[in-house]
Amino acid sequence: MEKTRPLSPHLSIYRWQISMILSILHRITGVGLGIGTLMISYWFISIASGPKSYSTAQWFFDSILGKILIFGFTLSLVFHLLNGIRHLFWDIGLGFEISTSKKSGWTVVMLTFIFTLIIWLSAYIIKNTYE
């Protein structure tokens, strides 16, 4: 005789909340940081391998795809850092109130874009200053 057991609630019955979304994004950006670390390792290895190797790596990182990947890495790094700081506050017992949690979540999102933009604008200014 087959017993039918109740299924756990699925994501489709829950209303999406900022904390839920940021938790999922934190995991995704963690994977992105691993991939980005491999890209940086490739770049360092190309430097050590000589001018031809470095030229190839630099060509890739100067391409549209390379720029998108580097931008994604920067965005992931900033988001992961800020959301990690948010989690540190939770670890010491602060910020669990629903209103505080929502505010800190949206603050992480806004600061992620602001800091990423500042980093890219700074890099652009520095690059054009020394060219």
Helices and strands as residue ranges (DSSP letters): G 11-13, H 18-49, H 51-62, H 64-91, H 98-129
